[in-house]
Amino acid sequence: MPKNKDALSRYRWIDERLRNKRLPRPTLDDLIKYVSDKMDTDISLRTMQKDIQDMRSDKELNYLAPIEYDRKTKAYHYSEENFSISSIPIDEADLQGLEIAIGILEQFRSLPVIQQFEDAILKIAAGLKMNRETLENQGMIKFSRANQYKGAEHISSIVDAIKNLEVIRIAYQSFGRNEPKEHWVEPYHVREYQHRFYLIGKSQKAKEGAVLTFALDRMVDIWPTNKHFDKKNFDDASYFQHAIGITVPGGEPENIELSFTPLQGKYVKSQPIHPTQQTTLDNETECRVTINVVVNHELLMLLLSYGANVKVLQPASLAQRVAEEADAMKKLYK
């Protein structure tokens, strides 16, 4: 018999409490109180006992949760340290179906009805990516990059902190430092770009409380602070409106004019570089487009990836940067 929505919610909260290493192992009373608080309703002793048993052995659920009971402490725990019901492997057909659904939802993320469930969509997307890693490790499927979703395990904690307006403390190992640096961050938004997850938030240690971008795969550790901030005060749509990629430097967006070869132009027209893209010339010799964006590292890397199939016409400063990079690349092969 299919489980109802309330039962599935209880399993999720039980799983969350059992995985919480910051708290002592929960007794049955602890689990009842935790789930009751989360669901804002009273959970009975009998219901909790049945839920635990179902998570352990219900064939329909197929969690096979390794929940063990310590008679000495009267507490419950997972015998497998990293177990979670959210990381149960699913088959490739299910993965593809869910990924298509997530992709459709992400296309309409600006709609209020979708924004209402954005946190849930992010968590599901992260779970799908971790399931892909699991399937690859089992030899079922081969993907081009086995480590492309490193750091996804932090998403659940970060999303909860965003919802609860809770400051988090992170140890962040940037590529340019030998030791991790500690940040106290007001978390605002989680975003994926080129197979990596990023946290956008205000660092309380940065000058004037600057909004910074943190790659989740470079987070050494993350801790709660039990401190809260007043208001999210962040609109991701506006923040990334004129950016390609994940970094948003200071300064106003610029009109970028690009000349593509006719063949490359067909690809660019079918998959625009940016929503502001407009075609201004399209003939047998070139395809010319304009975009209105801030000049950042991701834009530079994208233009370089086209090689000789694109020429930057405007602004002159960007054309100069691309030319300098091209000269440096040429010197490597002399």
N, C-alpha and C positions, 0 to 999 in steps of 0.2 A: 504494500500500500504506500503510495507516494507520501513523503513527509510534507506537513504544512509549513507555511512561511515562518510561523513562530518557532517551530521545532528547529528549523535550519538556522534561525537567528540565535537560538540558545546554544546550539553546537558551536557556532562561531565565537560566542562570548566565553564558553567553557574553554575552547582552544586558546583563546587570547590569554585567559587567566593562567592556564597551565604553562604557557610559554613565557610568562613574565618572570624573568630572572631577578628583577629588582625587588620582588616581594617574596616572603616566605612561601613554601609550598602550601597550597590551600587545603583546608579541611572541607568536609561536605558542607558545613554551615557557611564557610567562606565562599564556596562556589555559589551556593543559593543566594547569599547576599549580593555577590558581585553581579550575577546574571539578573537578579531582580532589580537592582539599581539601574543596570544598563537598559533593561526593557521597560522600566517604570511600571512593573506589575509584580505581584507576589508569586514566586515559583515554589511549588510544594516539594517536600522531601521526596515523595514518591516520583514526581516528574523528574527531579534531578537524578535520582538513582537510575531511572529508565534511560535518560539521555546518555549517561555515562556508559551503560551497558550497550546501547545502540551504537555509540561511537566505537566501541570495542569490537562488536561482532555482527552488526546488522549488514546482511549481504547486499541489500539494496543501496545503502549508503556507501559501502565499500571503503570506509575510512580505515578500518582495522587499526584504530588508534591504540598505541601501546600504553594505555593508562594503567598505572600500578598504584596499589594502596599500601601505605606503610602503617602496619598495625601499631608500631611503637609511637609514632607521631600523629597517627590518625589523619594523615595527609595524602593527597594524590599528586602524581607527577607522571611525566612521560619518561619511559625507560630509554627511549631514543632521544638524545639531547636536541637534535634539530628538527624533530618531527613537527609537522603542522598539517591540519586538514586542508589548508589552502594550497598545499604543494603536492597533492595527490596527482600522479601522472594521469593524463588522458590520452586517447589515441589521436592519430593525425587528422582523421576526419573531423573530430570534435574541435581540434585546434584550429583548423582552417575555417570552420563555420563560425567559431567565436571571434576569430581575428577579422573576418569579413564584417561581422556585426559591430565590433569595436571601431573598425575603420569608418563605417557608415555613421556611427554616433559622433566620431571625432569631426566629421565633415560639417556637422550641424551643431558644434559646441557653442556657437554664439546664441542659439535659441535658449530662452529662459528655462524651458522644460528640461533641456539637456544639462544646462549649468547646475540645475538643482541636484543632479546625480553625478557631477563631475568627479567627486572623490571616489565614488564607487567604481566608475569607469576606469580611473587610474589604477585602482587596486586590482581590478580584473585584468587589465592590460599587463600589469607587472606579473601577476600569477601565470598568465599565458606564456610569457617569455621564460619564466623559470621552469615551466613544464617542458618547454622546448629543449632547454638545457638537459633536463632529466632524461628525456627521450633519446637525446644524442648520446649521453653517457651510457645508456643501456644498449647502444648500437642499433636502435630502431631507425633513426633518421640521421642524415649527415647534413650539417649546415656549414656555411662558409666560415663562420666565426664562432667558435665555441665559447669565448669569453666576452661576448658583446654586451651582456646584460649585467656585468659586475656592478654591485651596489644596489640592485633592485630590492634586496632584502631590507633596505632602510625605508622603503616607500611607505609601508603600513604605519610605522611610527611617525614619520614626517607628516603624512596626511592627517593623522589623528591630531598632531600638534597644530596643524593649520586650522582644523575645524574648531579646536578648543582655544585658539589664540594663545598658545603656550610657547614661551621662549625655550629653545633647545640649545644645548652646548655640544659643539662638535670639535673633534680633532681632525684637522684638514691638512693633508699632505699634498701640497702643490708640487708640480714638476720642477719648479725652480728653487725649492728649499730642501735642505738635508734632514730637517726635523719637522714634525707636524706642528701646526699653529692652531691655537685654541680660538674659537669664535663663539660668542653668544649671539644667536640669530633669532630674529622674528621671522618665522617661515611664512611665505606668502603663496608660493606656487611651485608645482613640480612639472617639469617639461621634458619631453624626449626629443633628442636630435641626433641623427646618425647613430642609432643603436646605443646611445648613452642617455642616462637620466640626469637631470640637473635640478637643483633647488635654487629658487630665486627668493632672496630674503634680505632683510636689513640687518647688517652686522652692527651690534651695539658698540663694538670696539673700533669700527672704521670711522674715518673723519666725517663729521656731520651726519652720522648714521646712514652711510651710503648703501644703496641697494646693490648687492653683489650676487654673482652666480657661482654656485658650488657644484662641481661634478660629484655625483654620488659614489662613483668608483674610486674617488680619492679621499673619501671619508674613512678615516681609520676607526673611529668610534663615534657614537652619538649617545647623549644622556639627557634625561628630562631635568628641568631646573625647578619645577613647581612655581615658576614665575610666569605671569601673563602680561600681554600687552593689550592696549585698549581697543585698537581697531586695526583691521587688516589694511585698509587704505591703499589698496593696490589693484589695478585693473590690468590683467595680463594682456588683454586684447590691445589696449592703448599702448602699453609698454613695448610690445613687439611689433606694433603696427608698421613701422618703417625699418625693420631689421630683417636681415637674412641670417638664419642660424640662431645662436643662443646668447651672444654678447651684444650689449647695447651701450656703445660709448656715448659720451656727451657730445653735444653738437646737434645741429639741425640736419634733417634729411636733405640729400642733394639729388638733382636730376642726373641720372647716369644714362648716357647714350652709348649703345653698343652696336657694332656692325658685325653680323654673322655671315658665314658663307651660306649660300642657298640651302645646301643639304642640312647643315647644323640648324639653320633657321626653322626648318620643318619640325625638328625636335623641340626647339624652344617655344614655338607656337603651340605645339600639342601639350607641352608641360611647362607653363610659364615659370620664370625664375621667381617672380613675386606678384602678388595680387595687383600691384600698380602697373604692371607691364602693359605697354601699348606698342603696337606695330606702326611705325611711321613711314616705312619704305619696304617694299617687298617685290623684287624683280628677279631677273635671271642672273644678276651679278652679286646681289647682297640682300640680306634681310636685316633691316635696322629696327631696333626696339629701344624704348626708354623705360626706366624704372625709377621710382622715387624712394630712395633708401639712405640710411646712414652708412658710411664707409667703415667696415669692420674687417676683422681677420677672415671671417667666413666668406664674405664677398670676394676678397682678394684670392682666397684659395679656389673658390668656384670659378672665377675668371681664368685663373691659371690652368685649371683642369680642362678647359676647352682648347688649350694649345693655340695653334695657328688658325683655328676656326673662328676666332673672335678678335676684334680690335676695339679698344676703348677709345671712343671719340671725345667724350666729355665726362667728367671734368679733366682738365689737363693734369691736375695733381695725381689723380688715380691712374691715368695713362702712364705717367712717369713711374709710379710705383710698380706697375705691371712690367714695364720695360726694364726696370732695374732688376726685378726678380728673374726675368727672362735672360738677361745678360749674365747674372750669377749662375743660372742653370747651364748656360752655354759654356762658361769657363770650366765647369766640372768635367766636361767631356773633351776638353782640348788636350 
